[in-house]
Amino acid sequence: MPSSAPRRGWLLPAAGVAALALVAGGGAYLVVSKTAGKDSPTPAGSTAPATPVAQSPSGPINPCAVIDQVELDRLVPQAQVSDSTSDNRTSSPAYIDWNCTWSNLNYSYGEYRRSRQLRVKITQNVGKGTETADSIARRDYGFDLQSSQYREANPDKKTYYSPVRKFTGVGDEAHAQYTWSKGENGYALVTGYSRVGDMIIEVEYQASQQPKDVPILSSKGRKFITEQNALREVELLLKQSAESVAAWRQGKPYARSTPKPTPTPSGTPTPVPIDFPATCAAVTPVAEPLVPGAALKSERTQEADRTTVTCRWNNREIPNGKNLRLRSVFVSFITFVNRSGTKDAWAAKQYYIDKRADAKEWEGSGFQGIFWYKVTEPKGLGERAFYQYRKNRTPSAHVGVADAAVLVGSTVIEVSYGGSDRPKGAEINSPKSVLMPQKEVITGLVPVTEAIVASFQKSGIE
């Protein structure tokens, strides 16, 4: 009987590499077992009944079509989908892998960011000599089962492995195990295996969420899918996959879903110049002292789910002795609508939550010439509001600026105020620029934001 080299396993998340090294005994066990000779004991689980042999599969199986679309949309919303094939039928051992991955590693869910990933690998073995493909699959499945049982029996302090859960009525044989790495950069996932005749199905699912407003690179507040939920989900996924594989082997229709192509990003909408709105003009008595001699400009941008109206008071060439002074007030009114065109306060709230979360995430941090200061959340301004000062030394401009966001119904109002002083003849991104200090910027930002919100609440925006 020819020896069987181990199939290539999936890579765990980078954070889990160290944890994997801690259970090297399990890896070594797999290597020894899979290279054992013909006198090796028969692996556990190898006595399961065989699925009927293939009749006439119509082309290769599509691994992205073996799970119901309703489950895919539920488990990995708005997924990026990728697939691959690894044809090793001329090697020893001989097999072919079909892989599909659904990923969405950062999407918004209320006050949380969520991460989801699902992977399916389908392996079809090829017989060699007197050893049939079915017997190879039985042996390989047995090694997968023994490996899971070994991890259960040999835990370590940083990684929890659940008791192996065996499933009935899922292919010829099936099992799964939940893994939780407890370190600072921990992770949790569930891995399941099923054998269908000469084919092995491997399913891996990960799910986690974290509050949006935690500091960047922090693991604070991160929660993972629970053992009970993970094992329930993987049983369903294995069952659907095994049924599809069994149908494919018999030449029957097997596809449960039509793989969706990854959507192409739509083009950026073009702002259209408009007359300066009355809502903004009413604020000019407050804005103009902050920006002497300001040039006024306003634009409207229309998108499917929102309309954005901007107003700007700007002067980059204010004389100030031997220097030139830059001052600017910039306002955006972003009003959200649903598919029927009705104003959508829920969408506005989600947008505001994301804006605040971004500010909190970068609070006290710097990146590529920008440093963000503490977030302040004043009371009595709209439904919710915050502002934040930042030092901006980027190729576009060197300025001290503060940004505010205010939620008012279906509209989020964003206000920025800031500036700098620079020598005459220097560009606004000159390293010699002196940035407006935090106290001066906030002293100007707060009253102009209050005036803008009051004007909007009185007359809306055109």
N, C-alpha and C positions, 0 to 999 in steps of 0.2 A: 504494500500500500504506500503510495507516495506521500511524503510529508506535506503538511499544509502550513504555509507561512501566514502570519497574522494579517488580516485585512487592515487597511489604513483607517484609523479612527479619526473622528472629528476633533479639531482643536477646541479646547475649553477657552473661555474668556481669559485675557491676559492676566487678570487678577487671580485666576485659579491655577496658574502654572505651579506656583509654590506649593499649593495644597496638593496637587497631583503628585508632586515629587515625594510628598510625605507618605504616600501609599505605594511606593515603588514595588513593594512586595507583591501587590496585586498585578502590576505590569509584568514583573518577572514571572509570576505564575502563569500569566497568559502566554508568554513567549515559550516557556518550557512545555506547557500543555500542547500548544499548537504545533510544536516541532517534534512531538512524541512519535514514536514508531508505531507499527501496526499492532504491537502487543499492549499498547496503552489501554487503560480501562475505558469503557464506553461512557461518555459524558452523561450527566443527568439530563433527563428530558428527551432522550433520543428514542424513546419507545412510542412517541405520539403517532397517531395514524397519518398516513400520507394523503395530501391533497391530490385529486386526480391530475394526471400529467397534462401538459399543454397539448391542445389540439392544433390550433393554427393562429397564434397571435398575429394581429395585423400590424406589423411594424413594432418598433421599440415602445416600451411603456413610457408615458409622460408622467414623471413623478409629481409634477405640479397640478395634476388633475385627479389625484386619488383621495382628496378630502373635500367635503362639501363646502361650497362657497360661503354659506351662512356661518360655518365654524371658523373659516379663515378670516372673515370680516370681524367676527367677534373676538377672536384670540389675537389677531395682529391687524388692527385697523389701518387702512391706507398703507398697506405693506409695499415695500420695494421687493420685487420678486426676481430671483436669479436661479438658473438651473445649469447643470453641467453633466457630462457623461465621461466616465473613465473606462475605456475598453481595454481590458487586460486578458482577453481570451486566448492570446498567443503565449502568455507567460505561464509560469507554474507557481502556485495554483492558478487556474484559469477562471476568470469571472469578469463580469461587467457591472459597473455601478452607475445608477442614475440618481442624481441629487437635485433637490429643490430647497431653496431657502426663502422664507418670508420674513422681512425685517422692517421694524420701525422702532429705532432705538431712542427716539426723543420726540414725543408728541404731547400736546397739551391736553390735560384732562382736569378742568377746573383749577384748583389751587396746586395741582401736581403735574410733574413731568413723568410720563410713563415710558417704559422700555419693554418691547416685546420682540421675540424672535422664535421662529419655528423652523426646524430642519427635518427633512425626510430623506433618507437614503435607502434605496432599493438595490439589493445585490442579487444577481442571478449567477449561480455557480455553473461550471462546465465540468462534466465528468472526464476522467482520464484513466485509460486502461480499464481495469476491472472495477474501479471505484466510480459509482454513479454520482451525478450531480446532487441527487436527493440525499445520498449518504454524506456527502461533503457538507451540505447545508445543515443536516442534523448535527454533525460533529461541531461545526462552527457555532451553531446556536447553543449547544451545550457548553462550549467554552465561554460564551457571553454570559450565560446563566451562572456558571461557576465563578466567573470574575465578579459578578454582582454579589454573590453570596460570600465571597472572600472579603470584599469591602465591608459588608455588613458585620462579619465576624471579627474584623480587625480594624476597629475605628481608631481615629487619632483625635487629639484634643481640639484641633482647629476645624475639622470637617466632620459633619454628621452624614451618615449614610442610613437611609431608612431600611427597615426589613424589606426583603424582596417580595413584591406583590405579583403572584401568578394569576393569569387570567384564563378563564375557560370560554370557549366559543369565539376565540380570536385567532384565526388561522389554525394551524396544526398545534401550535404551542406559543405562549407569549408570557412575558413578564416585564416588570418595570421597577425602577428604583429612584428615589428622590435624594438629591445631594444638596447640602447646604454648607457653604464655606463661611465660617463665622468671623473671618478676619476683618480688618478695617476696610479693605476693598473687597468685601465678600460678594458672593453671588449665590443664587439658588437655581437649580434646574432639575428637570425630570427626564430620564432617558428610558425608553421602552424598546423592546425587541419582540419580533414575531417571526415565525417561520411559516412559509406557505410552500410546501413541496420543496423545490430546489432553490427557493428564494428566501432571503432574509430581509426584513424591514427594520430599520432603526429610526426612531423618532425622538427628537430632543426639543424640549420647550422651556423657554425662560421668560419670566415676567417679574417686573419690579416697578416701583414708583417712589418718588421723592418730592417733598415740598419744593415749589419753585423758588422760594425766597431764601434758600440756604446759600451760604458762601460758595463761590466757585471752587471746584475740586473737592468739596466736602462730601462725606458720606452720611452726614447727619440726617436723621429722619428717614433713611432709605428702608423700604419694606419690600419683602419678597413674597412670591406666591407660596402659599402654605403647602405642607405635605399632602394633606387631604385633597385640596383642590387640584394640585399638580397630578396626583395619581388618577383622579377622576378624569381629568382632561386627556391624559396620555392614553388611558384605556379606550376612550372614544376615538381618538386619532388612530390608534393601532387597529381598532376594529374596522374603521372605514377603509384604511389603507389595505388591510389584509383582504377585505371583500373585493376591492378593486383589483388587487394583484391576482386573486383567484379567478376573477372573471377574465382578466387579460390572458392568463395562461390557457384558458379554454377557448380563446378566440371570440369572447363575448364583449359587448359594450361594457366599458369599465369606468369611463370618465364621470366623475361626480361634479366637476366644475370646469369652466373654461378659463384657463389662465389669463389674467388681465395684463396687458402690457403696461410697463411703468409709464405713467402720464408724462407728457412733455410739458415743461414749464411754459406757461403762457407769457407773451411779451409784456413788457412794462408799459402801462397806459401813459399816454402823453398829456401833461398838464396843459390846460387851455387858459390863456389870460382872460381875466374878467375885470369889470369895474370894481373899485374898492368898495366892499360891502358896507352898508350903513352900520352894521353891528361892530365892525372894526373902526369905522370913522368915529363912532361915539367914544372910542377909547383913545383916540389921538391926543387929547389934552393930557392924558396920563403917560402915554408912550413917548411923545415928542420931547419932553424934558430929558428923558433917558437917552434919546438919540437926536441931538440937535441937527437941524437941517436934513431930516430924514427923507429919503426917497421912498415912495410908497409903491407897493406892488402886490397884486393878488392873483391867484390862479385857482382853477377848479379841476379836479381829477375824478373821472367817473369809472368805477369798477362794478362788477356784478353784485358784490355784497356791501359796497360802501361808496360814499361820496366824500371827498376831501376838499375842503376850501382852506386856502392859506392866505395869510396877510403878513406883510413884512414892512417893518420900518428899519431902514438900513442907511448907514453912512460910514464909508471906509476912510474918508479923508477929512476928519474934523481937525482943524488947526489947534495945536496945543503947545505954544512956545516953539521949541526946536523940534518938536515931535508931531506926529500925526496920530490921531486917535480913531480907533475902530469901535463902533457901538452898533448893536443890532437887537431888535425884538422880532421874534418870529413866532407866529401862531398858526396852529392847524386845528380845524374843526373836522373830526372824522365821524361821520354819521353812518350807522350800519342799518342794513335792511335785509329781510329774509327773501326767499325765492319768489314770494308773491309781491314783493316791493313794499311790504309793511315794515315800519321801523322796528329794529331788533335790539331791545335793551340787553338781552342775554349775550348776544355777540359782542356788544360794546363792553359788557362786564368782563368777558373772557379776554378781550384785547387789553383792557386796563390791568387785569391780573397779570398778564404776561409782561406788560411794561414795568409794573412794580417789581415783579420777580427778577427781571433783568437788572434793575437798579440795585436790588438787595444782593443779588448774586455777585455783583462787581464792587459792592461797598467796601471801601478800604483797600482796593486792589488797583494795580496798574497794568496796562498792556499796550505795547506799540505806541507810546507817546501820550497815552491818556491815563489819568489817575482819577478815580471816583471817590468822592467823600461820602459822609453819612447821609442816609435817607431820612428825611423829616416828613411826618404825616400830620398836617394841620387839621384841626377840627372845624366844622362849619363851612367847608368849602366844597360845594357840590355834594354828591353822595359819598365819594371817597376821593382823596387827593394825596399827592406826595410831591416833594421836590428834592433835587440833589445837585450839588455843585461838583464840577469836574475841571481839572486842568487839562487843556488840550494842546499838545505840541506835536502836530502831525504835518505831513507835507502840504496839506491844504491851508492850514491856518494855525497860528499860535494865539490862543485866547483863553481867558477864564470865563466860564459860562455855567449857568444853572438851568436845569430842565425841570419843568413841572408838568404833571398830568392830572386832569380832573375828570371824574366820571359824572355825567349829567344825563340820565336816561339812556337813550340810544346813541349818545354822542360822547366821544372822548375828546377833550380839549387839551392840546399840548402847547406849552409856552416855553420858549427859550430866550434868555437875555444874557448878554455878555459882551466882552470886547478886550482890547489891549491897546497899549501905546507902543509906538515904534519910531525910530529915527526917520526923518524925511528922506525919501528916496528908497527906503527899504520896503520889501514886500510884506504882506500880512503874515507870511510864514517865516519871517526873519527870526533867527535865534536871539536877536537883540530885543525882541518884543517883551514888554513888561505886561504880564497878564493881570486882568482885573482881579482883585482879591475877593475871597469868598464873602466877607461881610458886605462889601459894597454891592456885589452882584445880587445877593439875597435881598438886600434892602430895596433894590429896584424891582426884582422879580415878583415879590409877594404882592405889592399893590397893583402892578399891571395885570397880574393873573386874576386878582379879585375883580378888577374892573372889567376884564374880558368875560369872566364867568357871569357877572351881573348883567352885562349887555346882552349876552347870549340868552340868559334866562328871560330877559324882557322881550326880545324880538327874534330869537332864533338866528338862523344864518341862511342867506339866500342860496 
